[in-house]
């Protein structure tokens, strides 16, 4: 549950920054770039665990030896 909350905060915060950057009088590029970084971090945070969606040990074709 904590993982989902962290993902949601990062993802929605990034989306908000992407949208808000169009209305800013200054620093539009910085806000837009920060939004892209936050959305990317949210996606990386979700994909950090191996096999979490299917509960498989052979996730992404990486065999355990």
PDB file of N, CA, C and O in Angstrom:
ATOM      1  N   UNK A   1       0.817  -1.188   0.000  1.00  0.00           N
ATOM      2  CA  UNK A   1       0.000   0.000   0.000  1.00  0.00           C
ATOM      3  C   UNK A   1       0.868   1.262   0.000  1.00  0.00           C
ATOM      4  O   UNK A   1       0.550   2.242  -0.674  1.00  0.00           O
ATOM      5  N   UNK A   2       1.958   1.228   0.756  1.00  0.00           N
ATOM      6  CA  UNK A   2       2.862   2.377   0.802  1.00  0.00           C
ATOM      7  C   UNK A   2       3.493   2.607  -0.566  1.00  0.00           C
ATOM      8  O   UNK A   2       3.678   3.748  -0.989  1.00  0.00           O
ATOM      9  N   UNK A   3       3.825   1.505  -1.260  1.00  0.00           N
ATOM     10  CA  UNK A   3       4.403   1.636  -2.593  1.00  0.00           C
ATOM     11  C   UNK A   3       3.459   2.364  -3.542  1.00  0.00           C
ATOM     12  O   UNK A   3       3.885   3.212  -4.326  1.00  0.00           O
ATOM     13  N   UNK A   4       2.178   2.028  -3.464  1.00  0.00           N
ATOM     14  CA  UNK A   4       1.206   2.672  -4.333  1.00  0.00           C
ATOM     15  C   UNK A   4       1.068   4.158  -4.014  1.00  0.00           C
ATOM     16  O   UNK A   4       0.950   4.980  -4.923  1.00  0.00           O
ATOM     17  N   UNK A   5       1.083   4.501  -2.742  1.00  0.00           N
ATOM     18  CA  UNK A   5       0.962   5.907  -2.349  1.00  0.00           C
ATOM     19  C   UNK A   5       2.165   6.709  -2.833  1.00  0.00           C
ATOM     20  O   UNK A   5       2.009   7.824  -3.330  1.00  0.00           O
ATOM     21  N   UNK A   6       3.366   6.145  -2.689  1.00  0.00           N
ATOM     22  CA  UNK A   6       4.574   6.826  -3.175  1.00  0.00           C
ATOM     23  C   UNK A   6       4.499   7.003  -4.686  1.00  0.00           C
ATOM     24  O   UNK A   6       4.803   8.076  -5.205  1.00  0.00           O
ATOM     25  N   UNK A   7       4.092   5.942  -5.394  1.00  0.00           N
ATOM     26  CA  UNK A   7       3.950   6.040  -6.846  1.00  0.00           C
ATOM     27  C   UNK A   7       2.948   7.117  -7.227  1.00  0.00           C
ATOM     28  O   UNK A   7       3.206   7.929  -8.116  1.00  0.00           O
ATOM     29  N   UNK A   8       1.805   7.122  -6.554  1.00  0.00           N
ATOM     30  CA  UNK A   8       0.747   8.071  -6.891  1.00  0.00           C
ATOM     31  C   UNK A   8       1.187   9.513  -6.660  1.00  0.00           C
ATOM     32  O   UNK A   8       0.908  10.390  -7.478  1.00  0.00           O
ATOM     33  N   UNK A   9       1.875   9.755  -5.545  1.00  0.00           N
ATOM     34  CA  UNK A   9       2.349  11.112  -5.254  1.00  0.00           C
ATOM     35  C   UNK A   9       3.363  11.561  -6.316  1.00  0.00           C
ATOM     36  O   UNK A   9       3.280  12.681  -6.820  1.00  0.00           O
ATOM     37  N   UNK A  10       4.308  10.694  -6.651  1.00  0.00           N
ATOM     38  CA  UNK A  10       5.304  11.054  -7.671  1.00  0.00           C
ATOM     39  C   UNK A  10       4.655  11.272  -9.035  1.00  0.00           C
ATOM     40  O   UNK A  10       4.944  12.253  -9.720  1.00  0.00           O
ATOM     41  N   UNK A  11       3.779  10.353  -9.421  1.00  0.00           N
ATOM     42  CA  UNK A  11       3.166  10.425 -10.745  1.00  0.00           C
ATOM     43  C   UNK A  11       2.248  11.633 -10.891  1.00  0.00           C
ATOM     44  O   UNK A  11       2.347  12.387 -11.859  1.00  0.00           O
ATOM     45  N   UNK A  12       1.356  11.807  -9.921  1.00  0.00           N
ATOM     46  CA  UNK A  12       0.428  12.944 -10.022  1.00  0.00           C
ATOM     47  C   UNK A  12       1.144  14.273  -9.833  1.00  0.00           C
ATOM     48  O   UNK A  12       0.779  15.269 -10.457  1.00  0.00           O
ATOM     49  N   UNK A  13       2.159  14.296  -8.976  1.00  0.00           N
ATOM     50  CA  UNK A  13       2.956  15.515  -8.831  1.00  0.00           C
ATOM     51  C   UNK A  13       3.674  15.879 -10.121  1.00  0.00           C
ATOM     52  O   UNK A  13       3.748  17.050 -10.492  1.00  0.00           O
ATOM     53  N   UNK A  14       4.200  14.871 -10.797  1.00  0.00           N
ATOM     54  CA  UNK A  14       4.850  15.113 -12.086  1.00  0.00           C
ATOM     55  C   UNK A  14       3.874  15.597 -13.140  1.00  0.00           C
ATOM     56  O   UNK A  14       4.182  16.504 -13.913  1.00  0.00           O
ATOM     57  N   UNK A  15       2.697  14.990 -13.171  1.00  0.00           N
ATOM     58  CA  UNK A  15       1.672  15.426 -14.133  1.00  0.00           C
ATOM     59  C   UNK A  15       1.221  16.857 -13.843  1.00  0.00           C
ATOM     60  O   UNK A  15       0.997  17.646 -14.760  1.00  0.00           O
ATOM     61  N   UNK A  16       1.093  17.177 -12.563  1.00  0.00           N
ATOM     62  CA  UNK A  16       0.702  18.534 -12.203  1.00  0.00           C
ATOM     63  C   UNK A  16       1.759  19.538 -12.649  1.00  0.00           C
ATOM     64  O   UNK A  16       1.435  20.600 -13.180  1.00  0.00           O
ATOM     65  N   UNK A  17       3.032  19.189 -12.427  1.00  0.00           N
ATOM     66  CA  UNK A  17       4.108  20.091 -12.851  1.00  0.00           C
ATOM     67  C   UNK A  17       4.138  20.254 -14.371  1.00  0.00           C
ATOM     68  O   UNK A  17       4.380  21.352 -14.873  1.00  0.00           O
ATOM     69  N   UNK A  18       3.896  19.178 -15.096  1.00  0.00           N
ATOM     70  CA  UNK A  18       3.847  19.276 -16.554  1.00  0.00           C
ATOM     71  C   UNK A  18       2.755  20.243 -17.003  1.00  0.00           C
ATOM     72  O   UNK A  18       2.970  21.061 -17.897  1.00  0.00           O
ATOM     73  N   UNK A  19       1.595  20.144 -16.385  1.00  0.00           N
ATOM     74  CA  UNK A  19       0.497  21.036 -16.751  1.00  0.00           C
ATOM     75  C   UNK A  19       0.700  22.465 -16.262  1.00  0.00           C
ATOM     76  O   UNK A  19       0.385  23.420 -16.971  1.00  0.00           O
ATOM     77  N   UNK A  20       1.224  22.607 -15.057  1.00  0.00           N
ATOM     78  CA  UNK A  20       1.410  23.942 -14.489  1.00  0.00           C
ATOM     79  C   UNK A  20       2.512  24.723 -15.182  1.00  0.00           C
ATOM     80  O   UNK A  20       2.517  25.954 -15.154  1.00  0.00           O
ATOM     81  N   UNK A  21       3.433  24.025 -15.796  1.00  0.00           N
ATOM     82  CA  UNK A  21       4.550  24.724 -16.440  1.00  0.00           C
ATOM     83  C   UNK A  21       4.083  25.597 -17.609  1.00  0.00           C
ATOM     84  O   UNK A  21       4.753  26.567 -17.961  1.00  0.00           O
ATOM     85  N   UNK A  22       2.951  25.262 -18.204  1.00  0.00           N
ATOM     86  CA  UNK A  22       2.452  26.059 -19.329  1.00  0.00           C
ATOM     87  C   UNK A  22       1.903  27.407 -18.884  1.00  0.00           C
ATOM     88  O   UNK A  22       1.857  28.345 -19.680  1.00  0.00           O
ATOM     89  N   UNK A  23       1.489  27.517 -17.634  1.00  0.00           N
ATOM     90  CA  UNK A  23       0.888  28.741 -17.126  1.00  0.00           C
ATOM     91  C   UNK A  23       1.869  29.633 -16.366  1.00  0.00           C
ATOM     92  O   UNK A  23       1.517  30.750 -15.988  1.00  0.00           O
ATOM     93  N   UNK A  24       3.081  29.161 -16.140  1.00  0.00           N
ATOM     94  CA  UNK A  24       4.055  29.921 -15.353  1.00  0.00           C
ATOM     95  C   UNK A  24       4.644  31.057 -16.175  1.00  0.00           C
ATOM     96  O   UNK A  24       4.929  30.877 -17.359  1.00  0.00           O
ATOM     97  N   UNK A  25       4.831  32.225 -15.566  1.00  0.00           N
ATOM     98  CA  UNK A  25       5.446  33.330 -16.291  1.00  0.00           C
ATOM     99  C   UNK A  25       6.959  33.148 -16.449  1.00  0.00           C
ATOM    100  O   UNK A  25       7.553  33.673 -17.390  1.00  0.00           O
ATOM    101  N   UNK A  26       7.568  32.416 -15.543  1.00  0.00           N
ATOM    102  CA  UNK A  26       9.011  32.173 -15.620  1.00  0.00           C
ATOM    103  C   UNK A  26       9.293  30.747 -15.166  1.00  0.00           C
ATOM    104  O   UNK A  26       8.458  30.115 -14.519  1.00  0.00           O
ATOM    105  N   UNK A  27      10.464  30.252 -15.505  1.00  0.00           N
ATOM    106  CA  UNK A  27      10.914  28.913 -15.109  1.00  0.00           C
ATOM    107  C   UNK A  27      10.071  27.796 -15.704  1.00  0.00           C
ATOM    108  O   UNK A  27       9.927  26.737 -15.092  1.00  0.00           O
ATOM    109  N   UNK A  28       9.515  28.016 -16.880  1.00  0.00           N
ATOM    110  CA  UNK A  28       8.696  26.981 -17.505  1.00  0.00           C
ATOM    111  C   UNK A  28       9.517  25.727 -17.821  1.00  0.00           C
ATOM    112  O   UNK A  28       9.060  24.603 -17.612  1.00  0.00           O
ATOM    113  N   UNK A  29      10.706  25.934 -18.315  1.00  0.00           N
ATOM    114  CA  UNK A  29      11.552  24.801 -18.699  1.00  0.00           C
ATOM    115  C   UNK A  29      11.962  23.952 -17.509  1.00  0.00           C
ATOM    116  O   UNK A  29      12.002  22.724 -17.592  1.00  0.00           O
ATOM    117  N   UNK A  30      12.265  24.612 -16.408  1.00  0.00           N
ATOM    118  CA  UNK A  30      12.660  23.890 -15.200  1.00  0.00           C
ATOM    119  C   UNK A  30      11.484  23.080 -14.653  1.00  0.00           C
ATOM    120  O   UNK A  30      11.648  21.919 -14.278  1.00  0.00           O
ATOM    121  N   UNK A  31      10.309  23.688 -14.608  1.00  0.00           N
ATOM    122  CA  UNK A  31       9.127  22.993 -14.097  1.00  0.00           C
ATOM    123  C   UNK A  31       8.750  21.829 -15.005  1.00  0.00           C
ATOM    124  O   UNK A  31       8.394  20.758 -14.513  1.00  0.00           O
ATOM    125  N   UNK A  32       8.822  22.014 -16.306  1.00  0.00           N
ATOM    126  CA  UNK A  32       8.491  20.942 -17.247  1.00  0.00           C
ATOM    127  C   UNK A  32       9.482  19.790 -17.111  1.00  0.00           C
ATOM    128  O   UNK A  32       9.083  18.625 -17.098  1.00  0.00           O
ATOM    129  N   UNK A  33      10.762  20.110 -17.011  1.00  0.00           N
ATOM    130  CA  UNK A  33      11.788  19.074 -16.845  1.00  0.00           C
ATOM    131  C   UNK A  33      11.617  18.339 -15.518  1.00  0.00           C
ATOM    132  O   UNK A  33      11.787  17.121 -15.460  1.00  0.00           O
ATOM    133  N   UNK A  34      11.287  19.059 -14.465  1.00  0.00           N
ATOM    134  CA  UNK A  34      11.049  18.419 -13.174  1.00  0.00           C
ATOM    135  C   UNK A  34       9.840  17.487 -13.241  1.00  0.00           C
ATOM    136  O   UNK A  34       9.835  16.425 -12.619  1.00  0.00           O
ATOM    137  N   UNK A  35       8.822  17.884 -13.992  1.00  0.00           N
ATOM    138  CA  UNK A  35       7.652  17.021 -14.168  1.00  0.00           C
ATOM    139  C   UNK A  35       8.003  15.734 -14.884  1.00  0.00           C
ATOM    140  O   UNK A  35       7.546  14.658 -14.498  1.00  0.00           O
ATOM    141  N   UNK A  36       8.813  15.839 -15.929  1.00  0.00           N
ATOM    142  CA  UNK A  36       9.248  14.638 -16.655  1.00  0.00           C
ATOM    143  C   UNK A  36      10.069  13.742 -15.739  1.00  0.00           C
ATOM    144  O   UNK A  36       9.916  12.521 -15.760  1.00  0.00           O
ATOM    145  N   UNK A  37      10.934  14.340 -14.943  1.00  0.00           N
ATOM    146  CA  UNK A  37      11.767  13.555 -14.027  1.00  0.00           C
ATOM    147  C   UNK A  37      10.902  12.854 -12.978  1.00  0.00           C
ATOM    148  O   UNK A  37      11.139  11.687 -12.664  1.00  0.00           O
ATOM    149  N   UNK A  38       9.907  13.550 -12.436  1.00  0.00           N
ATOM    150  CA  UNK A  38       9.043  12.925 -11.429  1.00  0.00           C
ATOM    151  C   UNK A  38       8.226  11.771 -12.012  1.00  0.00           C
ATOM    152  O   UNK A  38       8.081  10.731 -11.370  1.00  0.00           O
ATOM    153  N   UNK A  39       7.700  11.946 -13.207  1.00  0.00           N
ATOM    154  CA  UNK A  39       6.943  10.863 -13.840  1.00  0.00           C
ATOM    155  C   UNK A  39       7.868   9.675 -14.121  1.00  0.00           C
ATOM    156  O   UNK A  39       7.473   8.524 -13.934  1.00  0.00           O
ATOM    157  N   UNK A  40       9.084   9.946 -14.565  1.00  0.00           N
ATOM    158  CA  UNK A  40      10.043   8.871 -14.826  1.00  0.00           C
ATOM    159  C   UNK A  40      10.429   8.153 -13.533  1.00  0.00           C
ATOM    160  O   UNK A  40      10.547   6.928 -13.518  1.00  0.00           O
ATOM    161  N   UNK A  41      10.625   8.902 -12.455  1.00  0.00           N
ATOM    162  CA  UNK A  41      10.933   8.282 -11.173  1.00  0.00           C
ATOM    163  C   UNK A  41       9.768   7.425 -10.671  1.00  0.00           C
ATOM    164  O   UNK A  41       9.981   6.367 -10.077  1.00  0.00           O
ATOM    165  N   UNK A  42       8.550   7.880 -10.909  1.00  0.00           N
ATOM    166  CA  UNK A  42       7.382   7.094 -10.508  1.00  0.00           C
ATOM    167  C   UNK A  42       7.350   5.766 -11.257  1.00  0.00           C
ATOM    168  O   UNK A  42       7.091   4.721 -10.660  1.00  0.00           O
ATOM    169  N   UNK A  43       7.608   5.803 -12.541  1.00  0.00           N
ATOM    170  CA  UNK A  43       7.622   4.569 -13.330  1.00  0.00           C
ATOM    171  C   UNK A  43       8.760   3.651 -12.905  1.00  0.00           C
ATOM    172  O   UNK A  43       8.578   2.436 -12.817  1.00  0.00           O
ATOM    173  N   UNK A  44       9.920   4.216 -12.646  1.00  0.00           N
ATOM    174  CA  UNK A  44      11.055   3.404 -12.195  1.00  0.00           C
ATOM    175  C   UNK A  44      10.772   2.801 -10.827  1.00  0.00           C
ATOM    176  O   UNK A  44      11.172   1.668 -10.559  1.00  0.00           O
ATOM    177  N   UNK A  45      10.094   3.534  -9.963  1.00  0.00           N
ATOM    178  CA  UNK A  45       9.762   3.037  -8.633  1.00  0.00           C
ATOM    179  C   UNK A  45       8.831   1.832  -8.722  1.00  0.00           C
ATOM    180  O   UNK A  45       8.972   0.875  -7.960  1.00  0.00           O
ATOM    181  N   UNK A  46       7.884   1.879  -9.649  1.00  0.00           N
ATOM    182  CA  UNK A  46       6.958   0.768  -9.819  1.00  0.00           C
ATOM    183  C   UNK A  46       7.671  -0.457 -10.385  1.00  0.00           C
ATOM    184  O   UNK A  46       7.366  -1.583  -9.993  1.00  0.00           O
ATOM    185  N   UNK A  47       8.605  -0.254 -11.289  1.00  0.00           N
ATOM    186  CA  UNK A  47       9.259  -1.371 -11.966  1.00  0.00           C
ATOM    187  C   UNK A  47      10.510  -1.874 -11.255  1.00  0.00           C
ATOM    188  O   UNK A  47      11.249  -2.674 -11.828  1.00  0.00           O
ATOM    189  N   UNK A  48      10.769  -1.438 -10.046  1.00  0.00           N
ATOM    190  CA  UNK A  48      12.008  -1.793  -9.376  1.00  0.00           C
ATOM    191  C   UNK A  48      12.028  -3.231  -8.867  1.00  0.00           C
ATOM    192  O   UNK A  48      13.106  -3.800  -8.698  1.00  0.00           O
ATOM    193  N   UNK A  49      10.878  -3.827  -8.623  1.00  0.00           N
ATOM    194  CA  UNK A  49      10.832  -5.183  -8.106  1.00  0.00           C
ATOM    195  C   UNK A  49      10.782  -6.191  -9.235  1.00  0.00           C
ATOM    196  O   UNK A  49      10.112  -5.975 -10.245  1.00  0.00           O
ATOM    197  N   UNK A  50      11.492  -7.291  -9.060  1.00  0.00           N
ATOM    198  CA  UNK A  50      11.496  -8.334 -10.071  1.00  0.00           C
ATOM    199  C   UNK A  50      10.307  -9.255  -9.870  1.00  0.00           C
ATOM    200  O   UNK A  50      10.136  -9.829  -8.795  1.00  0.00           O
ATOM    201  N   UNK A  51       9.492  -9.398 -10.892  1.00  0.00           N
ATOM    202  CA  UNK A  51       8.398 -10.356 -10.860  1.00  0.00           C
ATOM    203  C   UNK A  51       7.286 -10.034  -9.896  1.00  0.00           C
ATOM    204  O   UNK A  51       6.572 -10.941  -9.467  1.00  0.00           O
ATOM    205  N   UNK A  52       7.111  -8.777  -9.536  1.00  0.00           N
ATOM    206  CA  UNK A  52       6.104  -8.443  -8.536  1.00  0.00           C
ATOM    207  C   UNK A  52       4.679  -8.607  -9.061  1.00  0.00           C
ATOM    208  O   UNK A  52       3.773  -8.891  -8.279  1.00  0.00           O
ATOM    209  N   UNK A  53       4.462  -8.436 -10.352  1.00  0.00           N
ATOM    210  CA  UNK A  53       3.105  -8.518 -10.883  1.00  0.00           C
ATOM    211  C   UNK A  53       2.650  -9.964 -11.049  1.00  0.00           C
ATOM    212  O   UNK A  53       1.478 -10.272 -10.834  1.00  0.00           O
ATOM    213  N   UNK A  54       3.559 -10.848 -11.427  1.00  0.00           N
ATOM    214  CA  UNK A  54       3.174 -12.235 -11.690  1.00  0.00           C
ATOM    215  C   UNK A  54       3.651 -13.195 -10.623  1.00  0.00           C
ATOM    216  O   UNK A  54       3.301 -14.375 -10.651  1.00  0.00           O
ATOM    217  N   UNK A  55       4.436 -12.715  -9.694  1.00  0.00           N
ATOM    218  CA  UNK A  55       4.994 -13.530  -8.620  1.00  0.00           C
ATOM    219  C   UNK A  55       5.868 -14.663  -9.162  1.00  0.00           C
ATOM    220  O   UNK A  55       5.979 -15.722  -8.544  1.00  0.00           O
ATOM    221  N   UNK A  56       6.485 -14.430 -10.318  1.00  0.00           N
ATOM    222  CA  UNK A  56       7.365 -15.436 -10.905  1.00  0.00           C
ATOM    223  C   UNK A  56       8.792 -15.185 -10.461  1.00  0.00           C
ATOM    224  O   UNK A  56       9.171 -14.052 -10.166  1.00  0.00           O
ATOM    225  N   UNK A  57       9.580 -16.248 -10.415  1.00  0.00           N
ATOM    226  CA  UNK A  57      11.004 -16.077 -10.140  1.00  0.00           C
ATOM    227  C   UNK A  57      11.767 -15.824 -11.429  1.00  0.00           C
ATOM    228  O   UNK A  57      12.856 -15.250 -11.400  1.00  0.00           O
ATOM    229  N   UNK A  58      11.207 -16.248 -12.568  1.00  0.00           N
ATOM    230  CA  UNK A  58      11.861 -16.067 -13.866  1.00  0.00           C
ATOM    231  C   UNK A  58      11.295 -14.826 -14.548  1.00  0.00           C
ATOM    232  O   UNK A  58      10.655 -14.924 -15.596  1.00  0.00           O
ATOM    233  N   UNK A  59      11.528 -13.671 -13.959  1.00  0.00           N
ATOM    234  CA  UNK A  59      10.999 -12.431 -14.503  1.00  0.00           C
ATOM    235  C   UNK A  59      11.935 -11.873 -15.556  1.00  0.00           C
ATOM    236  O   UNK A  59      13.148 -11.842 -15.348  1.00  0.00           O
ATOM    237  N   UNK A  60      11.400 -11.436 -16.675  1.00  0.00           N
ATOM    238  CA  UNK A  60      12.144 -10.836 -17.769  1.00  0.00           C
ATOM    239  C   UNK A  60      13.195 -11.773 -18.349  1.00  0.00           C
ATOM    240  O   UNK A  60      14.203 -11.324 -18.895  1.00  0.00           O
ATOM    241  N   UNK A  61      12.960 -13.066 -18.231  1.00  0.00           N
ATOM    242  CA  UNK A  61      13.864 -14.029 -18.850  1.00  0.00           C
ATOM    243  C   UNK A  61      15.188 -14.191 -18.120  1.00  0.00           C
ATOM    244  O   UNK A  61      16.116 -14.787 -18.669  1.00  0.00           O
ATOM    245  N   UNK A  62      15.302 -13.690 -16.926  1.00  0.00           N
ATOM    246  CA  UNK A  62      16.544 -13.831 -16.154  1.00  0.00           C
ATOM    247  C   UNK A  62      16.408 -15.060 -15.272  1.00  0.00           C
ATOM    248  O   UNK A  62      15.628 -15.082 -14.320  1.00  0.00           O
ATOM    249  N   UNK A  63      17.170 -16.060 -15.604  1.00  0.00           N
ATOM    250  CA  UNK A  63      17.075 -17.330 -14.865  1.00  0.00           C
ATOM    251  C   UNK A  63      17.958 -17.288 -13.628  1.00  0.00           C
ATOM    252  O   UNK A  63      19.076 -16.773 -13.660  1.00  0.00           O
ATOM    253  N   UNK A  64      17.437 -17.840 -12.540  1.00  0.00           N
ATOM    254  CA  UNK A  64      18.198 -17.971 -11.307  1.00  0.00           C
ATOM    255  C   UNK A  64      19.105 -19.178 -11.397  1.00  0.00           C
ATOM    256  O   UNK A  64      18.665 -20.256 -11.797  1.00  0.00           O
ATOM    257  N   UNK A  65      20.352 -19.015 -11.033  1.00  0.00           N
ATOM    258  CA  UNK A  65      21.301 -20.139 -11.094  1.00  0.00           C
ATOM    259  C   UNK A  65      21.764 -20.516  -9.729  1.00  0.00           C
ATOM    260  O   UNK A  65      22.565 -21.439  -9.582  1.00  0.00           O
TER     261      UNK A  65
END
